[in-house]
Amino acid sequence: MGKIITLNGNGAIAEAIRQIKPDVVAAYPITPSTAIVQYVAQFVADGLLDCEFVCPESEHSAMSMCIGAAAGGGRVVTATASQGLALMWELLYIAAGLRLPILAGIASRALSAPINIHGDHSDSIGARDAGWIQIFSENSQEAYDNFIQAAKISEDFDVRTPAMVMIDGFITSHSTENVIVEDDKDVEEFVGEFKPLYPLLDVEKPVTLGSIDFTNYYFEHKRNQIEGIENSRRVILKVADEYERKFGRKYGFFELYKIDDAEIAVVLMGSAAGTGKEVVDELREKGEKAGLIKIRVYRPFPYRELQDVLKNIKAIAVLDRLMSPGAYGAPLFTEVRSAVYDLKKRPKIINYIYGLGGRDIAPDHFKQVFSDLEKLKLNRYKGDVVNYLNLRG
Amino acid sequence: MVTLRELSAIEDGFVAGHGLCPGCAIPVILRILLRATNDPVIVSNATGCLEVCSSMFPLNSWRIPWIHSAFENTAATAAGLESMYRALVRRGKISGNKNIKFLAIGGDGGTYDIGFQALSGAMERGHKILYVCYDNQIYANTGGQRSSATPLGASATTSPAGTASYGKVQWRKDLTKIIAAHNVAYAAQGAPSRWQDLYNKAKKAFEADGPSFLNVLTACPTEWKTDPDQSIRLTQLAVDTCFWPLWEYDNGKYRITYFPKDKKPVSEWLKVQGRFKHLFLEENRYVLEEIQKRVDEEWERLNKLVSP
């Protein structure tokens, strides 16, 4: 039996890290993810976690160490945010290309300039094409559950792809909640022992990792890499199923909130879902057929499953906590819109960019979105396709 | 003292078939290095000539475990591997009896410049790795751009000699001394021409109780604009002119490991290389004098460091 502990998002991820027993943790401090590694350092200092905890001189070296360590043949964890994740960018591709199951806890935060330490998804979605599995969490409980599942997904032999688990910087990372933390033994049993695949430390069977490919092989190798993340679709659901059976909490590619008979719906990721659900409840009481879809797995993007859900909805608003300068809508919007394009009866779909640099999103903002959706549903919407929520001027 | 006969009886960890240029001194250095320990070696290779030319998929020249990650992070990659080794040995998941050695290797670009931060970090944290820089004084892999190891007066593609320039205007970074200042277990400068000296240093470096560093001068016929059969002679000329003195930092002590019988003028080393050709024009004589003056000063300074 697990126990309820009061934790913030960073603490929840740290608990998961302690319980999955990584062999090496290498991380550099950056707000708002710093506390994750501080907790890990304390666990090691208190003898609660037996791992090599190393403090490199930068996030670039942190991810480089993770690559070296994972290539050695063991479980490896890091945590970062914002500029730190941006500094790792070059290596994120290498970790994925070498098929190393590294785990990263990300407290999503805005990117400079101007410098801003608060939460948005610019950093994590910025790493979108690096080849990592990306799982977003609404709150600390999900962060904990997601991180444990990420280990099992990432290390699956059909997947062997690194994974990052996101929480919203400060909103989730620093808010204290009650979190069910399962028994150490149960988590250990669930995740299982790390099984190395072609470990570099096996000197009897020397392998070459990261050799140079020319035009004659590179494309095929990159294509092979896709198999891992595509296989993860099946494994993500399998692991979620096992997790539900063992711990009772249900997960999928996304969470559907009052969507069965919904005619209008918002699609979003992360902590804002909580506020959105409150507003959906209010609207439902008034008899409006409103719903919410919270994307949990952004990479691989669950487009097929999403098509199935969205085909019955008349008007959709996609809420993005980042912008993509010069693009026709922000990343989640373009992804969702691309998914529904193939539907015979295409829902109408608009985009709201919100919450950059930690800007609040309140119930009234959701009400505004749903009111726009009502108009959109009835062909009376006069606004733009791409909009900004709670932005002055 | 080890003999060539003994060394030649040892199996190569790095074998033929690589694509390095004729006359490149890197393979010579590597074969000396890899023979200097009987323990298994795992290599972390920075992006550069050696990496590109030895790992052309589906072929490669390595008979030992090898990883390439990126240009600037080979020290960090090796440090990660070494951390995993310690973790797995401590947890009893693998045997510690094998005494695995971790060799990080990169050129001067990946070491003096872009990889400097990761190198400094790994040395400071005390990872038990041997970092070897093969210093050919130029970004050879990308076509001859200047690095912070490029000597004053050398013509490089990004510091070319021309009517208004005599080539690179800065002195080279003294990386070996900087690394010694990290209080590492062992740091030394070597050259393939003094192979016994290099072998001894590599042995000490592999066995050092902590991070160790070797900076090895490597001739590059392509970018030094020299004949491929001159490489070993050229590295010896660099040593004999004291442009590249052979010394070591061992347990806090500096020691010169080779004193030239008669110290040759630095122009002996410069004049045979195309990259310094322009320095021998009348209008650039002053640069030659400046180089000689600086080499003499550095040599004197090193001697003082050894016997204060």
Interface residues (C-beta under 8 A of the other chain):
Chain A: D23 V24 A26 D50 C51 E52 V54 C55 P56 E57 S58 H60 S61 A62 S64 M65 C66 I67 G68 A69 A70 A71 G72 G73 G74 V76 E90 L91 I94 L98 L200 L201 D202 V203 P206 V207 T208 L209 G210 S211 I212 D213 F214 Y217
Chain B: P40 I42 S44 E51 V52 S55 M56 F57 P58 N60 W62 R63 I64 P65 W66 I67 H68 S69 A70 E72 N73 A75 A76 T77 A78 A79 G80 L81 E82 S83 M84 Y85 R86 A87 L88 R90 R91 K93 I94 K98 I100 Q117 A118 S120 G121 A122 E124 R125
